[in-house]
């Protein structure tokens, strides 16, 4: 059953991957999603009253990310989910920019090796795209597997981050 959460503040951000919607209240960001992936206008209202300091801050940090000037986000997040999903999303935030891990490795980070499928399902329910980086989790064989925003976006985000990491590598001659 889908929760119906009210988001009193909304900002949108045009990105190379499409429009992102940023939803917050006065204290936390609850959702960041690609607007074209939203299943129902009932679950998120893109006609929310206006932007606030949090939606603007998230918009600024996401712009910095897409301009390769930010690798870590510093935002007050409050994704809605079960305790297991909360734990799964916290584990995602430990995966460094430009790196990937397998679902099994993520389950190990959570001290729950047998929860691989449940971890995958929780990642798929992640309501805060990019900032909680579920795109950094791949199949054990290195394949791209599920991403709520679409596999083309997951591939783009992984390539973007890995390219930026390679570009920061400095070489010197002695």
C-alpha positions as CSV (number, residue, x, y, z in Angstrom):
1,X,0.0,0.0,0.0
2,X,1.4,3.4,-1.0
3,X,1.6,6.0,1.7
4,X,0.0,9.3,0.9
5,X,2.4,12.0,2.3
6,X,1.8,15.7,2.0
7,X,4.8,17.7,0.8
8,X,4.1,21.4,1.6
9,X,7.2,22.7,-0.3
10,X,8.5,21.8,-3.7
11,X,11.3,22.7,-6.0
12,X,12.1,21.3,-9.4
13,X,15.5,21.0,-11.0
14,X,16.3,20.4,-14.7
15,X,19.2,17.9,-14.9
16,X,20.9,16.0,-17.7
17,X,18.7,13.1,-16.8
18,X,15.3,14.9,-16.6
19,X,13.4,17.0,-14.1
20,X,13.9,16.2,-10.4
21,X,11.2,17.1,-7.9
22,X,12.4,18.0,-4.4
23,X,9.8,17.7,-1.6
24,X,10.2,19.0,2.0
25,X,8.4,20.3,5.0
26,X,9.9,22.9,7.4
27,X,12.5,20.6,8.9
28,X,13.3,17.8,6.4
29,X,13.5,16.6,2.9
30,X,11.2,13.6,2.3
31,X,11.5,12.9,-1.3
32,X,13.6,13.6,-4.4
33,X,12.4,11.8,-7.5
34,X,12.5,12.1,-11.3
35,X,9.1,13.7,-12.0
36,X,8.4,11.4,-15.0
37,X,8.7,8.3,-12.8
38,X,6.0,9.3,-10.4
39,X,3.1,6.8,-10.7
40,X,0.3,9.0,-9.4
41,X,-0.1,12.7,-8.9
42,X,-2.0,11.7,-5.7
43,X,1.1,10.6,-3.9
44,X,3.1,13.7,-4.6
45,X,1.8,17.1,-5.4
46,X,4.0,19.0,-7.9
47,X,1.7,21.9,-7.4
48,X,2.9,22.3,-3.8
49,X,2.8,25.9,-2.6
50,X,6.4,27.0,-3.0
51,X,10.0,26.5,-2.4
52,X,11.6,26.8,1.1
53,X,15.1,27.0,2.4
54,X,15.4,23.1,2.3
55,X,14.2,22.6,-1.2
56,X,16.5,25.4,-2.3
57,X,19.4,24.0,-0.4
58,X,18.9,20.5,-2.0
59,X,18.5,22.2,-5.4
60,X,21.8,24.0,-4.9
61,X,23.6,20.8,-3.7
62,X,22.2,18.8,-6.6
63,X,23.3,21.4,-9.1
64,X,26.8,21.3,-7.6
65,X,26.7,17.5,-7.9
66,X,25.8,17.7,-11.6
67,X,28.5,20.3,-12.2
68,X,31.0,17.9,-10.5
69,X,31.6,20.2,-7.6
70,X,30.0,18.0,-4.9
71,X,30.5,14.4,-4.0
72,X,28.8,14.3,-0.5
73,X,25.5,15.8,0.4
74,X,24.7,17.6,3.6
75,X,20.9,17.7,3.9
76,X,18.4,16.9,6.6
77,X,16.7,13.8,5.3
78,X,13.6,12.0,6.5
79,X,12.7,9.3,4.1
80,X,9.5,7.4,5.1
81,X,9.8,3.7,5.5
82,X,10.0,0.7,7.8
83,X,13.0,0.3,10.2
84,X,14.5,-2.2,7.8
85,X,14.2,0.2,4.9
86,X,15.7,3.0,7.1
87,X,18.7,0.8,7.9
88,X,19.1,-0.1,4.2
89,X,19.1,3.6,3.1
90,X,21.6,4.4,5.9
91,X,23.9,1.7,4.5
92,X,23.6,3.2,1.0
93,X,24.9,6.5,2.3
94,X,28.2,4.7,3.3
95,X,29.0,3.8,-0.4
96,X,31.6,6.4,-1.5
97,X,31.1,8.6,-4.5
98,X,32.3,6.9,-7.7
99,X,32.3,3.5,-6.2
100,X,29.9,0.6,-6.4
101,X,29.0,-2.4,-4.3
102,X,26.9,-5.5,-4.7
103,X,23.6,-6.1,-3.0
104,X,25.3,-8.8,-1.0
105,X,28.0,-6.4,0.2
106,X,25.3,-3.9,1.2
107,X,23.5,-6.7,3.2
108,X,26.9,-7.4,4.9
109,X,27.3,-3.7,5.8
110,X,24.0,-4.1,7.6
111,X,25.2,-7.3,9.4
112,X,22.5,-9.3,7.6
113,X,24.1,-11.4,4.8
114,X,20.9,-13.3,4.1
115,X,18.8,-10.2,3.4
116,X,20.1,-9.7,-0.2
117,X,16.6,-9.7,-1.8
118,X,15.1,-7.6,0.9
119,X,17.9,-5.1,0.5
120,X,17.2,-4.9,-3.3
121,X,13.5,-4.3,-2.6
122,X,14.3,-1.6,0.0
123,X,16.7,0.1,-2.5
124,X,13.9,0.0,-5.1
125,X,11.7,1.9,-2.6
126,X,14.3,4.6,-1.9
127,X,12.4,7.9,-2.0
128,X,15.4,10.1,-2.2
129,X,17.1,9.6,-5.5
130,X,20.8,10.5,-6.0
131,X,21.3,11.9,-2.4
132,X,20.7,8.4,-1.0
133,X,22.8,6.7,-3.7
134,X,21.0,3.4,-4.5
135,X,22.3,3.8,-8.1
136,X,25.7,2.7,-6.7
137,X,24.5,-0.8,-6.0
138,X,25.0,-3.3,-8.9
139,X,24.6,-7.0,-9.5
140,X,27.3,-9.4,-8.2
141,X,28.3,-10.1,-11.8
142,X,28.8,-6.3,-12.4
143,X,25.5,-5.9,-14.3
144,X,23.1,-3.0,-13.9
145,X,20.1,-4.1,-12.0
146,X,16.9,-2.3,-11.0
147,X,16.7,1.5,-10.5
148,X,13.4,3.2,-10.0
149,X,14.6,6.1,-12.2
150,X,15.4,3.7,-15.1
151,X,18.5,1.8,-15.9
152,X,19.6,4.5,-18.4
153,X,19.8,6.9,-15.5
154,X,21.7,4.5,-13.3
155,X,24.2,3.9,-16.0
156,X,24.6,7.6,-16.6
157,X,25.1,8.4,-12.9
158,X,27.7,5.6,-12.4
159,X,29.6,6.7,-15.5
160,X,29.4,10.3,-14.5
161,X,30.7,9.7,-11.0
162,X,33.5,7.3,-12.1
163,X,34.6,9.7,-14.8
164,X,34.8,12.6,-12.3
165,X,36.8,10.4,-9.9
166,X,39.3,9.5,-12.7
167,X,39.6,13.2,-13.7
168,X,40.6,14.1,-10.2
169,X,43.5,11.7,-10.1
170,X,46.7,13.7,-10.2
171,X,50.0,12.6,-11.6
172,X,53.4,14.2,-11.0
173,X,56.8,13.5,-12.4
174,X,59.7,13.2,-10.0
